[in-house]
Structures are given as C-alpha cells and as structure tokens.
C-alpha cells in the first residue's frame, strides 16, 4: 500500500490510499488532469481498432441503460442481435470502464431487425469519478464508425404524478443542471471535425422520431404506458431530497436520472439524430411523511419486468429509422 497524489476532476488534489491493482485502474480509467482529454486522433484510434474487427458499418447506436439490460446478459436487447461481435470495455483502446457493480460493460455489434447497430451494455457516469467528456466519449466513437442515429435509454424516477412505475417517457427536452453550473461535455477547446463551438440544443430530440415512436407504441398496444416529457440529469450517486425534487418539479422536470444529457449534447454536437426514452422505475418521493426509500434494486427489477416490451419497441424503432434513411 502506498500514498499517491492525483488530480481528481481536473482541479482537486487528493491523496488516495490504494493497492497496486486499484491504483493502476484509477490512474488509467478514472483520475485525470486538465491536459489528457481525448483528441480527434485518440478517438480515431479507438474507432479504427473496432472497424478492423467488425465487417459492417453500424447505422444506429443504442445506449442500454439500467432499464434495458445493462445489468444482465441473457434476454436483454443486445443479446437479441444477430451475428453478435462483443468487445468488453477493457479490451478497447482508450475506452473507459464501468465501475458500477453489476454493469456488464460491453460494446456489442450486430444486426437488429436486419439493421446494423452497435449497443453499449452499460454506460459511464459522472458519479463514478469520470468527467462528462469521458462519459460521453463512446458517442464520438459511434459517430466515427458511421452511426447516424442514437437511441439513448435510461431508468429514471418519475416526478410527474400522471406517470406510474413501468411507464415509458419519450424525452422531448432536458434540463441540464450540471451544465448550468459550468460542467459540460463540450467544455474546453473545440475540434471543428466533431462539430461547432456553439451547437444549438432546441432541437436536441428529434420531433420526427418522437412522432414515429408514438405510432410504434400504438401498433404494439403500448399507448397507455407511453408519455412525453422533460428529463433532468443530476450528478448522483445519492437519490434526491424531498426539497430538491419539489424544486425540479417546479422547474418543469417530469423525470430525474443520472445520465443521458451529456451523451445527447455530444451526439447533437457531432450531428447525430437522437431519440431518448426513460423507463420509470420508481416514483420520486416529494412528501416528508412518506418513509419509503428509493433503491437501486427496484430499478433493476422493473427493467427486467419491461424487458420484452422494450426490446420489441426498440426493434421496431430501428426498422423505422432504417426505412427513413433509405428514402
């Protein structure tokens, strides 16, 4: 055991007492300095590594969050791909690694309903110690691989009283609270090869895809559990206080989570078309008299219960995206 000084999140010096294995992991995957941000060339190296081993170009990128199989292998969306080619995150050059207990942590290529896709089984979160630009790095890899559309899924707490556990909310907009505080995945020097310095976000979520998703839901007789609303991302990992949730509700948030927003910002920066949806895995507690505590186990349980319907939902969305691209 030894003491080593590191710079955490770019500006806070901390001493971590770590064994050699943990120390190496944190140095390579979590801790960082202001000067080690991914460059276009670094991400190109990652994309080239994958391109050399995957004989097709994916059209759609899918981020499988906690409600879509990030915690289990069999039966999840990525497991349904034809001709799967899997890469554990630790085997991919420059790729972060998921530190969330139970996250599978694989990049999976294959065909879904005949459409070439790439799925992230498990994502990276700010609360793991990663900066937002590192959490969103896989989106840029997808862009360089040829992806044109991103489907981002998440598990979220429901703030809107009209929602119930097991419902699905199509994200029409987000509130980027961390961005208000100056924490943004696009912070720092801008590389025009990815996108513009000041990308607009008023069209972050494709209205056309939202309309198509509602049609898919109706065809699958899911219309009773489909909503549209505003998602907000907080840093986590703690669940929110009653006062915080009441404030977020007043601001217009319908769901609360710990992901997605920075991925969407990065996706729109590099001109990907985005659809995102939340699986409501718990209802937010906004009453001091309610003694129930939110917990991560219920997130996983609800995800497994909705596994089949969500898989079918995404399969049909991917088919629609493919048809629209061929017009």
C-alpha positions in Angstrom: 0.0 0.0 0.0 1.3 3.5 -0.8 0.1 7.1 -0.9 0.0 8.8 -4.3 -1.1 12.3 -5.1 -3.5 12.7 -8.0 -5.6 15.4 -9.6 -9.3 14.5 -9.5 -11.8 16.1 -11.8 -9.1 18.4 -13.1 -8.9 20.7 -10.1 -8.9 18.9 -6.7 -5.7 17.4 -5.4 -6.5 14.3 -3.3 -4.3 11.5 -1.9 -5.7 8.1 -2.4 -4.6 5.1 -0.4 -4.8 2.3 -2.9 -3.3 -1.1 -3.6 -1.4 -1.5 -6.8 -4.3 -3.0 -8.8 -6.8 -0.4 -7.7 -4.2 2.4 -8.1 -3.5 1.3 -11.7 -7.2 1.2 -12.5 -7.9 4.6 -11.1 -4.9 6.2 -12.8 -5.8 4.8 -16.2 -9.6 5.0 -16.2 -10.9 7.5 -13.6 -8.4 10.1 -12.4 -7.2 12.6 -15.0 -5.7 16.0 -15.5 -6.8 19.0 -17.5 -4.5 18.1 -20.3 -5.5 14.5 -21.1 -8.8 15.0 -22.8 -9.5 12.8 -25.8 -8.4 14.2 -29.1 -9.9 13.5 -32.5 -6.8 11.4 -33.2 -7.3 9.4 -30.0 -10.9 8.6 -30.7 -10.0 7.8 -34.3 -7.6 5.1 -33.0 -10.4 3.6 -30.9 -12.8 3.6 -33.9 -10.1 2.1 -36.2 -9.5 -0.7 -33.7 -13.2 -1.6 -33.8 -13.6 -1.1 -37.6 -10.8 -3.5 -38.3 -12.7 -6.3 -36.5 -16.3 -5.5 -37.4 -17.2 -6.3 -41.1 -20.1 -3.8 -41.3 -20.8 -0.2 -40.6 -23.5 0.4 -37.8 -26.3 2.8 -38.7 -27.9 3.1 -35.2 -26.1 3.4 -31.8 -28.1 2.2 -28.8 -27.2 3.0 -25.2 -28.7 0.3 -23.0 -29.2 1.9 -19.6 -30.2 0.3 -16.3 -33.7 -0.4 -17.6 -32.5 -2.0 -20.8 -30.1 -4.8 -19.9 -27.0 -3.0 -18.5 -27.1 -5.5 -15.6 -27.9 -8.8 -17.3 -26.7 -10.8 -20.3 -29.4 -13.2 -21.3 -32.7 -11.8 -22.6 -31.5 -8.2 -23.0 -31.7 -6.1 -26.2 -28.0 -6.6 -27.1 -28.5 -10.4 -26.6 -31.1 -10.3 -29.4 -28.7 -9.1 -32.0 -27.9 -11.4 -34.9 -24.2 -12.1 -35.7 -23.0 -10.5 -32.4 -19.5 -9.3 -32.1 -18.7 -8.3 -28.5 -15.9 -6.2 -27.0 -15.5 -5.9 -23.2 -14.8 -2.3 -22.5 -11.4 -3.1 -21.0 -10.3 -4.6 -24.3 -11.0 -1.4 -26.3 -8.1 1.1 -26.6 -8.7 4.4 -24.7 -12.2 3.2 -23.6 -13.3 3.9 -20.1 -14.5 1.0 -17.9 -17.7 0.8 -16.0 -17.2 0.7 -12.2 -20.9 0.3 -11.4 -21.4 -3.0 -9.6 -23.2 -5.4 -11.9 -22.9 -3.4 -15.1 -22.0 -5.8 -17.9 -19.6 -3.4 -19.7 -19.6 -4.5 -23.3 -19.8 -2.9 -26.7 -21.9 -5.2 -28.9 -22.2 -5.1 -32.7 -24.7 -7.0 -34.7 -28.0 -6.7 -36.7 -31.3 -5.8 -35.1 -34.3 -6.5 -37.4 -31.8 -6.6 -40.2 -30.3 -3.2 -39.4 -26.6 -2.9 -38.4 -26.3 -1.5 -34.9 -23.9 -1.1 -32.0 -25.1 -1.4 -28.4 -23.5 -0.1 -25.2 -24.3 -2.6 -22.4 -23.7 -0.3 -19.5 -22.6 3.4 -19.7 -20.3 5.7 -17.8 -21.5 8.1 -15.1 -20.2 11.3 -13.5 -20.6 9.8 -10.0 -18.0 7.1 -10.9 -15.4 9.8 -11.0 -15.3 10.2 -14.7 -15.6 13.7 -16.2 -18.5 14.3 -18.5 -16.4 14.4 -21.6 -15.2 10.9 -20.8 -18.7 9.6 -20.0 -19.8 10.8 -23.5 -16.7 9.6 -25.4 -18.3 6.5 -26.8 -20.8 8.6 -28.7 -18.0 10.2 -30.7 -16.6 6.7 -31.4 -20.0 5.7 -32.7 -20.0 8.8 -35.0 -16.6 7.8 -36.5 -17.8 4.3 -37.0 -20.6 5.6 -39.2 -23.6 5.8 -36.8 -26.2 8.4 -37.9 -28.9 7.9 -35.2 -28.6 7.4 -31.5 -31.2 5.8 -29.2 -30.4 6.6 -25.6 -32.3 4.8 -22.9 -32.3 5.2 -19.1 -34.0 4.3 -15.9 -35.5 7.3 -14.2 -37.5 8.4 -11.2 -41.0 9.7 -12.1 -41.8 13.2 -10.9 -45.0 13.7 -13.0 -47.9 12.5 -10.9 -49.6 11.1 -14.1 -46.7 8.6 -14.5 -46.5 5.2 -12.8 -43.8 2.6 -12.4 -43.3 0.7 -15.6 -44.3 3.6 -17.9 -42.1 4.9 -20.6 -41.4 8.6 -21.2 -40.2 9.8 -24.6 -37.8 12.6 -23.9 -38.9 15.8 -25.7 -36.4 18.0 -23.9 -34.0 18.1 -20.9 -32.9 20.4 -18.1 -29.1 20.4 -17.9 -28.5 21.4 -14.3 -24.8 20.3 -14.3 -24.4 22.5 -17.4 -25.9 25.5 -15.6 -23.0 25.0 -13.1 -20.4 25.1 -15.9 -20.0 21.3 -16.2 -20.4 20.3 -19.8 -19.0 17.5 -22.0 -18.1 20.1 -24.7 -16.1 22.2 -22.2 -12.6 23.1 -23.4 -11.1 23.5 -26.8 -13.5 22.7 -29.7 -12.5 20.5 -32.6 -14.5 21.5 -35.7 -14.1 18.0 -37.0 -16.6 16.9 -34.4 -18.9 19.9 -34.5 -19.3 23.7 -34.0 -18.2 25.6 -30.9 -21.8 26.7 -30.0 -24.2 23.9 -31.0 -27.9 24.6 -30.7 -30.0 22.4 -28.4 -33.5 23.5 -29.1 -33.8 20.5 -31.5 -31.8 18.1 -29.4 -34.5 15.4 -29.6 -35.9 14.6 -33.0 -39.6 15.5 -33.2 -40.0 13.2 -36.2 -38.6 10.2 -34.3 -40.9 11.0 -31.3 -43.9 11.0 -33.6 -42.8 7.7 -35.1 -42.2 6.2 -31.7 -45.7 7.1 -30.7 -47.0 5.3 -33.8 -44.9 2.2 -32.9 -46.3 2.3 -29.4 -49.8 2.3 -30.7 -49.1 -0.6 -33.0 -47.7 -2.6 -30.1 -50.7 -1.6 -27.9 -48.4 0.3 -25.6 -50.1 3.7 -25.9 -51.4 3.5 -22.3 -47.9 3.5 -20.9 -46.2 6.0 -23.3 -45.8 9.6 -22.3 -43.7 12.6 -23.5 -41.8 14.9 -21.1 -38.7 16.6 -19.8 -35.8 14.7 -18.3 -33.2 16.2 -16.0 -29.8 14.8 -15.1 -28.2 15.2 -11.7 -24.7 14.1 -10.7 -25.6 11.4 -8.2 -24.9 8.9 -6.8 -27.3 9.7 -4.0 -31.1 9.9 -4.6 -32.6 13.3 -4.2 -34.0 15.1 -1.2 -37.7 16.0 -1.0 -36.8 19.7 -1.3 -34.7 19.0 -4.4 -37.4 17.0 -6.1 -40.1 19.7 -5.3 -37.8 22.3 -6.9 -37.2 20.1 -10.0 -41.0 19.6 -10.4 -41.5 23.4 -10.2 -38.9 23.8 -13.0 -40.8 21.5 -15.3 -39.0 18.2 -15.0 -41.1 15.1 -15.4 -38.3 12.5 -14.7 -35.0 12.5 -12.9 -31.9 10.5 -13.6 -28.1 10.5 -13.6 -27.2 10.1 -17.3 -28.2 10.7 -20.9 -28.0 14.5 -21.1 -24.2 14.7 -21.7 -24.5 11.9 -24.2 -27.2 13.7 -26.1 -25.3 17.0 -26.1 -22.3 15.2 -27.5 -24.4 13.4 -30.1 -26.0 16.6 -31.3 -22.6 18.3 -31.4 -21.5 15.7 -34.0 -24.8 15.9 -35.8 -26.4 12.6 -34.8 -30.2 12.3 -34.8 -31.4 11.5 -31.3 -34.3 9.7 -29.7 -34.2 9.1 -25.9 -36.6 7.5 -23.5 -36.9 6.8 -19.8 -38.3 3.7 -18.1 -40.0 4.9 -15.0 -38.6 2.6 -12.3 -39.7 4.4 -9.2 -41.8 7.4 -8.3 -40.0 10.3 -6.7 -40.8 11.0 -3.1 -42.0 14.6 -2.6 -43.8 14.2 0.7 -41.9 14.2 4.0 -44.5 11.8 5.5 -43.6 9.0 3.1 -41.0 6.8 4.7 -40.2 4.5 1.7 -36.7 4.8 0.4 -35.8 4.6 -3.3 -33.3 1.9 -4.0 -31.3 0.6 -6.9 -32.7 -2.9 -6.7 -36.2 -1.7 -7.8 -34.6 -0.1 -10.9 -33.2 -3.5 -12.0 -36.4 -5.3 -11.1 -38.7 -3.0 -13.2 -36.2 -3.2 -16.1 -36.5 -7.0 -16.1 -40.3 -6.8 -16.0 -40.4 -4.5 -19.0 -37.6 -6.3 -20.9 -39.7 -8.0 -23.6 -41.9 -5.0 -24.4 -38.9 -2.6 -24.5 -36.9 -4.9 -26.8 -39.8 -5.1 -29.2 -40.3 -1.3 -29.0 -36.6 -0.6 -29.9 -36.6 -3.3 -32.7 -39.5 -1.5 -34.4 -37.9 1.9 -33.9 -34.7 0.7 -35.5 -36.6 -0.6 -38.5 -38.3 2.7 -38.9 -35.0 4.6 -38.8 -33.6 2.3 -41.4 -36.6 2.9 -43.7 -36.4 6.7 -43.3 -32.7 6.6 -44.2 -33.4 4.8 -47.4 -36.0 7.3 -48.6 
